[in-house]
């Protein structure tokens, strides 16, 4: 939780705390025989001091045209002052301001849940000056400084590579599992992790202005605006407040007794509206946090309750984010198994993700693998070596083409170049085969989509920048009927906007950079941030801190149940208040007793709303 969050929570708690102290102090003085006269005076002074902020804020809202839930509370506070009923007024202050304090606490809970992301931010840097390397805090680095990024180090600031060549893991920023090649001129973002070779870089942005710092800051901030469940309460107040005022006018018109009017206002003070919303929000946020789900605002909770369409990104969301061998195109007389076996033999010592994928696929069909000699690897491009007396090269098309130009045409005949992920294999300078990679669908997804349907999701879509055939294959595997491939980020945005403009409530789930614009266009955006958070978290209303798509079902279930419980609490409380209003108008309930009865109603409402946390 940030210092600002704590300060706002403390400020919100001051008013109900002060009102409670006044009630306690006045009660003790009233019990004293010598100072009994001071008890009501302390109550009245406390009521004026603590009640004035509520009355003033409500008056400004009414002048601005807002018929909010706290109008009846403000009238009851003013009536308690006018008719010398300070105890009843103080009880109303406690309930009104206490609900607002709970709401502030709920917002703080959302911010506290993302502390793990802050703790993962880059902390240290190695600055190079006059040939010497000094360690210093990442916050002390300046633009233009030269840094050494050692193997395994996190890049502390946005920078450009000056010297060195390495593989850099950018998954926490982009969600993409494949490392990128870093070489002179390459731009690196703070939060990337260097691979096997040292890099010398020049800082282009200080730590607090870097990409990772912006991500953490945006994820950490819970919305400071009024929670939508409170706005839901205000919508109930649109009819409940006029109904209360009508009962007051009727009671006064018949009895001409202002105390009865005050009693009606006291028992009608919409504490169920004031309390049910923030209590349910706290419960829902805490319940989600236990499932490692951050719901960033009350708005997300209310909107989750109405979601009917779920849209998913593909890579890293519905797929595992790690490529597997899709197929092998061999050149005669070799077979696919032989090409895979030979390629894996020289890839055994490589730490590259694709190399490990090739080895795993080969070991599944041919174990043990033959040994390799004279192995040389060019990081990020390919590897060469001798296997069973044959000279092999495995890598990108440009890598093998530079070494064996005559093999290029044969490789193209096996598999024409396109945007897919491939490794090209040559044996003794001749085309031997092409290994094609594809991402695999996560296990258990059909059950996830069955659960989504049971929760009322009537339509699911898959949007991807990958090739159409791969996108359709994943969609069929998991049970999605609508799928679109070859999409640019702008294309995804247009699809989402078309759904939203059509009156649909849309959930967008993603984890890669290209999903962020679409997520910001959706009704609710959900980011998978199991690897420390991605740029998608900037656009997300909900952040999953674990790499588990099934938590999307939990998100929807928590949102729906939280709103259902809040509404149930509101209706129960308002019903009890309405009954008490009738008795108060008949003179059967004086203001002080009405305040106690309202407390009992509040307890019932709170106990019911607390079910949202279970």
matplotlib code that plots the C-alpha trace (Angstrom):
import matplotlib.pyplot as plt

x = [0.0, 1.4, 1.9, -0.9, -3.3, -2.5, -3.0, -6.4, -7.5, -6.5, -8.3, -11.4, -11.3, -11.0, -14.6, -16.3, -13.5, -14.2, -18.0, -17.5, -15.3, -17.9, -20.6, -18.4, -17.3, -20.9, -22.2, -19.6, -20.4, -24.1, -23.6, -21.8, -24.1, -22.0, -21.4, -24.5, -25.5, -22.3, -23.1, -25.7, -23.5, -20.6, -22.8, -24.1, -20.7, -19.4, -22.4, -21.9, -18.2, -18.4, -21.7, -21.0, -18.6, -21.3, -24.0, -21.8, -20.7, -24.2, -25.5, -23.0, -24.0, -27.7, -26.9, -25.0, -28.1, -27.0, -29.7, -27.3, -27.9, -26.5, -29.2, -31.4, -28.5, -27.6, -31.3, -31.3, -28.1, -29.5, -32.8, -30.9, -29.2, -32.4, -34.5, -31.8, -31.3, -27.5, -27.1, -29.3, -27.4, -24.0, -25.0, -25.9, -22.5, -20.8, -22.7, -22.4, -18.7, -17.9, -19.2, -17.0, -14.0, -14.7, -14.8, -11.4, -10.1, -11.4, -9.5, -6.4, -6.7, -6.5, -3.3, -1.7, -2.2, 0.3, 3.3, 4.8, 5.2, 7.1, 9.4, 10.4, 11.5, 15.2, 17.2, 20.9, 23.1, 26.8, 28.1, 31.3, 33.5, 37.1, 37.4, 36.1, 32.8, 30.9, 27.7, 24.9, 21.2, 19.2, 17.5, 21.0, 21.6, 21.4, 20.6, 23.8, 25.5, 27.3, 26.3, 27.5, 24.7, 26.1, 24.7, 21.5, 21.2, 18.0, 18.3, 17.9, 16.9, 15.8, 19.0, 20.6, 23.3, 26.8, 28.9, 28.2, 25.8, 23.4, 19.9, 17.6, 14.4, 11.7, 8.8, 7.9, 7.4, 5.9, 4.6, 6.6, 8.6, 11.3, 14.4, 15.4, 18.8, 20.6, 23.4, 24.9, 22.0, 19.3, 17.1, 16.4, 13.6, 14.0, 12.9, 14.4, 16.8, 20.2, 21.2, 24.6, 26.9, 27.7, 26.4, 27.5, 24.6, 23.9, 21.0, 18.2, 15.7, 16.2, 14.7, 11.6, 10.7, 11.5, 9.1, 9.0, 8.5, 5.5, 4.0, 4.4, 3.0, -0.1, -0.8, -0.3, -2.8, -6.4, -8.9, -9.6, -13.1, -16.3, -16.8, -19.6, -21.3, -21.8, -23.1, -25.4, -26.6, -27.2, -29.4, -31.5, -31.5, -33.2, -36.5, -35.9, -35.0, -38.2, -40.2, -38.6, -39.3, -42.9, -43.4, -41.9, -44.3, -47.2, -46.3, -45.9, -49.1, -51.1, -49.3, -47.5, -44.8, -41.2, -39.8, -41.7, -40.2, -36.8, -37.6, -38.6, -35.3, -33.2, -34.7, -34.8, -31.1, -29.9, -27.1, -27.8, -26.9, -23.9, -22.5, -23.5, -21.5, -18.0, -18.3, -19.1, -16.3, -13.8, -15.1, -14.8, -11.4, -10.1, -11.6, -9.9, -6.6, -6.6, -6.8, -3.9, -6.2, -6.1, -9.4, -8.2, -11.5, -15.1, -15.9, -14.4, -16.5, -19.8, -18.9, -17.9, -21.4, -22.7, -20.2, -21.7, -18.8, -15.3, -12.4, -9.0, -5.6, -3.8, 0.0, 0.7, -3.0, -4.6, -1.3, 1.5, 3.8, 6.4, 6.7, 6.7, 7.7, 4.7, 6.1, 9.3, 9.7, 12.6, 14.6, 14.9, 16.3, 16.1, 13.0, 11.4, 12.7, 16.2, 16.3, 15.0, 17.5, 20.5, 19.4, 18.9, 22.4, 24.1, 21.4, 21.9, 24.4, 22.4, 20.3, 18.1, 14.4, 14.0, 17.0, 15.5, 12.2, 14.0, 15.9, 12.7, 10.9, 13.8, 14.2, 10.5, 11.1, 14.8, 16.7, 19.7, 20.8, 24.2, 27.1, 28.3, 31.8, 33.2, 30.0, 30.0, 27.0, 26.2, 23.7, 20.3, 21.1, 22.2, 24.7, 27.1, 28.9, 29.8, 27.5, 28.3, 30.9, 28.5, 28.7, 25.5, 24.1, 20.8, 19.4, 17.7, 17.5, 20.0, 22.4, 22.5, 22.2, 25.4, 27.3, 25.8, 24.3, 23.7, 21.3, 19.0, 17.0, 16.5, 15.3, 12.7, 11.5, 10.8, 9.0, 8.6, 9.6, 6.8, 6.1, 6.1, 8.8, 11.2, 14.7, 16.5, 18.8, 21.7, 23.8, 27.2, 26.2, 22.9, 19.3, 18.2, 14.9, 12.9, 11.5, 8.4, 7.4, 4.0, 2.6, 0.6, -2.8, -2.9, -4.2, -7.7, -9.1, -12.3, -13.4, -12.6, -14.9, -17.6, -17.5, -17.6, -20.8, -22.3, -21.6, -23.6, -20.9, -22.9, -20.1, -16.3, -13.8, -10.1, -8.1, -4.5, -1.7, -0.6, -1.4, -5.0, -4.4, -2.7, -5.4, -8.2, -6.4, -6.1, -9.8, -11.0, -8.9, -10.3, -13.9, -14.1, -16.3, -15.2, -11.5, -9.6, -5.9, -3.4, -4.6, -2.6, -3.2, -5.5, -7.5, -8.2, -9.3, -11.8, -13.2, -13.6, -15.1, -17.6, -18.8, -19.0, -20.7, -23.3, -24.3, -22.4, -20.5, -17.0, -14.2, -10.8, -8.0, -4.4, -0.8, 1.2, 1.9, -0.2, -3.3, -3.1, -5.0, -7.8, -8.0, -8.3, -11.3, -13.1, -15.6, -13.2, -9.6, -7.8, -4.1, -2.1, 0.9, 2.3, 5.8, 5.9, 3.5, 3.3, 2.6, -1.0, -1.3, -1.4, -4.8, -6.1, -8.9, -8.0, -4.5, -3.9, -0.6, -0.5, -0.1, -3.5, -6.3, -8.8, -8.6, -10.8, -13.6, -12.9, -12.8, -16.3, -17.7, -16.4, -17.8, -21.2, -21.5, -20.3, -22.9, -25.6, -24.8, -24.6, -28.0, -29.4, -28.1, -29.4, -32.9, -33.0, -31.9, -34.2, -37.1, -36.4, -36.0, -39.3, -41.1, -39.4, -40.4, -44.1, -43.8, -41.7, -44.4, -47.0, -45.0, -44.0, -40.3, -38.5, -35.3, -32.9, -34.6, -34.7, -31.0, -30.5, -32.9, -31.0, -27.8, -29.4, -30.4, -26.8, -25.4, -27.7, -26.6, -22.9, -23.1, -24.8, -22.4, -19.4, -20.5, -18.8, -15.4, -16.2]
y = [0.0, 3.4, 6.3, 8.2, 5.3, 5.1, 8.9, 8.8, 5.9, 7.7, 10.9, 8.8, 7.2, 10.4, 11.5, 8.2, 7.9, 11.3, 10.7, 7.5, 9.3, 11.9, 9.3, 7.5, 10.7, 12.1, 8.7, 8.7, 12.3, 11.6, 8.7, 11.1, 12.7, 15.9, 16.4, 14.8, 18.0, 18.0, 14.7, 16.1, 19.2, 17.1, 15.1, 18.3, 19.8, 16.6, 16.4, 19.9, 19.4, 15.9, 16.4, 19.7, 18.2, 15.6, 18.2, 20.7, 18.0, 16.8, 20.3, 20.9, 17.7, 18.6, 22.1, 20.2, 18.1, 14.9, 13.2, 10.9, 8.3, 10.6, 13.3, 11.6, 11.2, 14.9, 15.9, 13.6, 15.2, 18.7, 17.7, 16.2, 19.6, 21.6, 19.5, 18.8, 15.0, 14.9, 11.1, 10.1, 12.5, 11.2, 7.6, 8.7, 10.4, 7.2, 5.1, 7.6, 8.4, 4.8, 3.6, 6.1, 4.9, 1.4, 2.5, 4.1, 0.9, -1.1, 1.1, 0.7, -3.0, -3.0, -1.0, -3.1, -6.3, -5.2, -4.7, -7.8, -6.1, -3.2, -5.5, -7.1, -3.8, -3.3, -2.1, -1.9, -0.9, -1.2, 2.1, 2.3, 5.3, 5.7, 1.9, 1.3, -0.4, 1.0, -0.4, 2.0, 2.2, 2.2, 5.5, 7.2, 6.5, 9.5, 9.7, 9.2, 7.0, 3.9, 0.7, -2.8, -5.4, -8.8, -12.2, -12.7, -9.0, -7.1, -4.1, -1.3, 1.6, 2.0, 1.9, 1.4, -1.3, 0.1, -3.2, -6.9, -9.4, -11.5, -12.9, -10.8, -12.1, -9.5, -11.7, -9.5, -6.6, -8.2, -11.6, -13.2, -16.2, -16.1, -14.0, -11.2, -10.6, -7.6, -6.1, -2.6, -0.3, -2.4, -0.7, -2.4, -1.7, -1.6, -4.9, -7.1, -9.8, -10.3, -13.8, -15.4, -12.5, -9.1, -5.9, -2.4, 0.1, 3.8, 5.0, 6.7, 7.1, 7.3, 4.6, 6.4, 7.3, 3.9, 1.5, -0.8, 2.1, 3.3, -0.2, -0.7, 2.8, 2.2, -1.2, 0.0, 2.8, 1.9, 4.3, 7.1, 7.9, 7.0, 3.3, 2.2, 0.2, 3.5, 4.9, 1.9, 3.0, 6.5, 5.0, 3.3, 6.7, 8.3, 6.7, 5.9, 9.5, 11.0, 8.3, 9.1, 12.8, 12.0, 10.0, 12.9, 15.4, 13.1, 12.5, 16.2, 17.1, 14.7, 15.2, 18.6, 16.9, 17.7, 14.9, 12.3, 13.7, 13.4, 9.9, 9.0, 10.5, 8.6, 5.2, 5.9, 7.0, 4.7, 3.0, -0.2, 1.8, 3.4, 0.2, -2.6, -1.3, -0.8, -3.9, -6.1, -4.4, -5.2, -8.7, -9.2, -7.7, -9.7, -12.9, -12.2, -11.4, -14.8, -16.2, -13.9, -11.7, -7.9, -6.2, -2.6, -0.8, -1.1, -0.3, -3.6, -5.5, -4.0, -4.4, -8.0, -8.8, -7.9, -9.4, -11.5, -11.7, -12.9, -12.2, -13.8, -13.1, -16.2, -16.3, -16.7, -16.5, -19.5, -21.1, -21.9, -19.3, -21.8, -23.2, -26.9, -28.7, -28.6, -30.6, -31.4, -31.2, -33.5, -33.7, -37.2, -39.6, -38.4, -38.9, -36.4, -38.4, -38.4, -34.7, -34.0, -36.4, -34.8, -31.3, -32.1, -33.6, -30.3, -28.3, -30.3, -27.8, -24.7, -22.7, -21.2, -21.9, -23.3, -25.5, -27.0, -27.5, -29.4, -31.6, -32.4, -33.4, -35.6, -37.3, -38.2, -40.3, -41.2, -41.5, -41.3, -38.7, -39.0, -36.8, -33.8, -32.4, -29.0, -27.2, -23.5, -21.3, -17.8, -16.6, -15.9, -17.1, -20.8, -23.5, -25.7, -28.9, -32.5, -35.4, -39.0, -37.7, -35.2, -31.4, -29.9, -26.4, -25.5, -22.0, -19.2, -19.1, -16.3, -18.1, -21.4, -19.4, -17.4, -20.6, -22.8, -20.6, -23.6, -25.1, -22.0, -23.1, -26.6, -25.3, -23.0, -26.0, -27.8, -24.9, -21.5, -18.6, -17.0, -15.4, -18.7, -19.7, -22.2, -23.7, -24.7, -27.8, -28.5, -31.7, -31.5, -28.3, -29.6, -28.9, -31.5, -30.3, -27.5, -27.7, -25.7, -24.5, -23.6, -22.7, -25.3, -24.8, -24.7, -27.9, -27.9, -25.0, -26.9, -27.1, -23.4, -22.5, -24.8, -22.9, -19.6, -20.7, -21.8, -18.3, -16.7, -16.0, -16.3, -15.6, -16.2, -15.0, -15.5, -12.7, -13.1, -11.6, -15.2, -16.8, -17.7, -21.5, -21.5, -19.3, -21.5, -24.6, -23.3, -22.1, -25.5, -27.2, -25.2, -24.9, -21.3, -20.8, -17.3, -16.8, -14.1, -14.3, -12.0, -9.1, -6.0, -4.3, -1.7, -4.5, -6.0, -2.6, -2.3, -5.7, -4.9, -1.5, -3.0, -5.3, -2.6, -0.2, -2.9, -2.8, -5.8, -6.0, -7.4, -9.0, -9.0, -11.3, -10.9, -10.8, -9.3, -5.8, -6.0, -6.9, -3.7, -1.3, -3.9, -4.4, -0.6, -0.6, -3.5, -3.1, -5.0, -5.9, -8.8, -9.1, -12.3, -11.1, -14.4, -13.5, -10.1, -8.0, -6.9, -3.8, -5.1, -4.2, -0.6, -1.2, -3.8, -3.5, -6.9, -8.4, -12.1, -12.6, -16.3, -17.7, -19.5, -18.7, -20.6, -17.7, -15.8, -18.0, -17.0, -13.3, -13.5, -15.6, -13.2, -10.2, -11.7, -13.0, -9.7, -7.6, -10.1, -10.0, -6.2, -5.9, -8.4, -6.5, -3.2, -4.6, -6.2, -3.1, -0.8, -3.1, -3.1, 0.7, 1.1, -0.9, 1.2, 4.4, 3.5, 2.9, 6.1, 8.1, 6.7, 7.9, 4.4, 4.9, 8.0, 9.3, 7.7, 4.3, 4.7, 5.2, 1.9, 0.1, 1.4, 0.1, -3.4, -3.1, -2.1, -5.1, -7.4, -5.7, -5.9, -9.6, -10.4, -8.3, -10.0, -13.2, -11.6, -12.5, -16.2]
z = [0.0, -0.9, 1.6, -0.2, 0.3, 4.0, 4.3, 2.6, 4.8, 8.0, 6.9, 6.1, 9.5, 11.5, 11.3, 12.5, 15.1, 16.5, 16.5, 18.5, 21.0, 21.5, 22.1, 24.6, 26.4, 26.6, 27.9, 30.7, 31.7, 31.7, 34.1, 36.5, 39.0, 39.3, 35.6, 34.0, 32.4, 30.3, 28.5, 26.1, 25.6, 24.6, 22.2, 20.7, 20.3, 18.7, 16.4, 15.1, 14.6, 12.9, 11.2, 9.4, 6.8, 5.8, 5.6, 3.7, 1.2, 0.7, 0.2, -2.5, -4.2, -4.2, -5.6, -8.4, -9.1, -7.4, -5.4, -3.5, -0.8, 1.9, 1.5, 4.1, 6.5, 6.1, 6.8, 9.9, 11.2, 10.7, 12.3, 15.3, 15.8, 15.4, 17.7, 20.3, 19.6, 19.5, 20.3, 17.4, 15.1, 16.2, 15.4, 11.9, 11.6, 12.6, 10.0, 7.2, 7.6, 8.6, 5.3, 3.5, 5.5, 4.5, 0.9, 1.2, 2.8, -0.1, -2.6, -0.5, -0.6, -4.4, -4.3, -1.5, -3.5, -6.2, -3.9, -5.3, -8.7, -7.1, -5.2, -8.6, -10.1, -10.9, -7.8, -8.7, -11.7, -12.5, -13.9, -16.0, -15.5, -16.6, -17.0, -13.4, -12.6, -9.6, -8.0, -7.3, -6.8, -10.1, -8.9, -8.9, -12.6, -15.0, -18.7, -20.7, -18.1, -19.4, -17.6, -17.6, -17.7, -16.7, -17.5, -15.4, -14.5, -14.9, -17.1, -14.6, -17.0, -20.5, -22.6, -26.0, -26.5, -27.2, -27.1, -26.9, -28.2, -26.1, -25.7, -23.5, -21.8, -22.3, -21.1, -18.1, -20.5, -23.6, -22.4, -25.3, -24.1, -26.8, -26.0, -28.3, -29.7, -28.3, -30.3, -30.8, -31.6, -29.9, -27.5, -24.2, -21.7, -17.9, -16.5, -19.3, -18.1, -19.8, -21.0, -21.3, -22.4, -20.9, -22.5, -22.4, -22.6, -22.5, -20.4, -22.3, -19.4, -15.7, -13.5, -12.4, -16.0, -17.5, -19.1, -16.1, -13.6, -15.6, -15.6, -11.9, -11.2, -13.3, -11.9, -8.4, -8.6, -7.7, -9.0, -6.6, -7.9, -6.1, -6.2, -8.7, -6.0, -4.2, -7.4, -7.5, -4.0, -5.4, -8.0, -5.3, -3.5, -6.5, -5.4, -1.8, -0.8, -2.3, -0.7, 2.7, 2.3, 1.4, 4.6, 6.6, 5.0, 5.6, 9.2, 9.8, 8.0, 10.2, 13.6, 13.3, 15.4, 14.2, 16.5, 14.5, 11.3, 12.9, 13.9, 10.4, 9.0, 11.6, 10.9, 7.1, 7.0, 4.2, 6.0, 4.1, 1.0, 2.7, 4.2, 1.9, -1.1, 0.5, 2.8, -0.3, -2.2, 0.5, 0.7, -3.1, -3.3, -0.4, -1.8, -5.2, -3.5, -1.9, -5.4, -6.4, -8.4, -8.2, -8.9, -9.2, -8.6, -7.6, -11.2, -12.3, -9.8, -11.0, -14.7, -14.2, -13.1, -16.5, -18.8, -21.6, -24.2, -23.5, -26.0, -25.7, -27.1, -28.2, -27.6, -23.9, -23.0, -24.5, -25.4, -23.0, -24.5, -25.3, -28.8, -29.6, -32.7, -35.0, -37.9, -39.7, -43.5, -44.4, -47.6, -49.1, -48.3, -44.7, -42.6, -40.2, -37.2, -38.6, -39.2, -35.7, -34.2, -36.0, -35.2, -31.5, -31.3, -31.8, -29.9, -26.7, -25.2, -26.1, -23.7, -26.4, -25.9, -29.4, -29.0, -25.8, -27.7, -30.5, -27.9, -26.0, -29.2, -30.4, -27.0, -27.1, -30.1, -30.1, -26.9, -26.3, -28.8, -30.5, -29.3, -31.2, -31.8, -32.7, -31.7, -32.3, -31.4, -32.6, -30.0, -31.4, -34.9, -34.9, -34.2, -36.2, -35.4, -36.4, -35.7, -36.7, -39.3, -40.9, -40.8, -39.5, -39.3, -37.6, -37.2, -39.0, -42.8, -43.0, -40.7, -42.8, -46.0, -45.3, -44.6, -47.4, -50.1, -52.4, -49.8, -49.7, -52.8, -51.4, -48.1, -49.9, -51.8, -48.6, -47.0, -48.7, -46.4, -44.4, -41.1, -39.1, -36.6, -38.2, -37.8, -41.0, -41.1, -43.5, -43.5, -45.3, -47.0, -48.4, -47.5, -44.9, -43.5, -42.0, -38.4, -37.9, -34.4, -33.0, -29.7, -27.8, -26.2, -22.4, -20.9, -19.4, -21.6, -22.7, -19.1, -18.6, -21.5, -20.3, -16.9, -18.7, -20.5, -17.2, -15.8, -18.6, -21.2, -24.4, -26.9, -27.0, -29.5, -30.2, -31.7, -32.7, -34.8, -35.6, -38.9, -39.6, -39.7, -36.3, -34.8, -36.1, -34.9, -31.3, -31.4, -32.5, -29.8, -26.9, -28.2, -29.5, -32.6, -33.6, -34.3, -36.3, -37.2, -38.9, -36.8, -36.0, -32.7, -34.4, -35.9, -32.5, -31.2, -34.0, -33.2, -29.5, -30.3, -32.6, -29.9, -27.3, -29.6, -30.3, -26.7, -25.5, -22.2, -23.2, -21.2, -22.9, -21.6, -22.8, -21.7, -24.6, -25.6, -28.7, -26.6, -24.5, -26.8, -27.2, -23.5, -22.9, -25.3, -23.6, -20.8, -18.5, -19.3, -17.6, -17.7, -17.1, -15.2, -13.7, -14.8, -12.9, -14.9, -18.5, -20.4, -20.6, -16.9, -17.9, -19.6, -17.2, -14.7, -13.3, -13.0, -12.5, -10.6, -11.6, -15.1, -15.0, -17.4, -15.2, -12.8, -15.4, -14.2, -10.6, -11.6, -13.2, -10.4, -7.7, -9.6, -10.0, -6.5, -4.9, -6.8, -6.0, -2.3, -2.3, -3.9, -1.6, 1.4, 0.1, -0.5, 2.9, 4.7, 2.8, 3.5, 7.2, 7.2, 5.4, 8.0, 10.8, 9.0, 9.3, 13.0, 13.5, 11.7, 14.0, 17.0, 18.2, 17.7, 19.2, 17.5, 20.0, 19.8, 16.0, 16.0, 17.9, 15.6, 12.6, 14.2, 14.3, 10.7, 9.9, 11.7, 9.7, 6.4, 7.3, 8.2, 5.0, 2.9, 4.5, 2.7, -0.4, 1.1, 1.3]

ax = plt.figure().add_subplot(projection="3d")
ax.plot(x, y, z, "-o")
ax.set_aspect("equal")
plt.show()
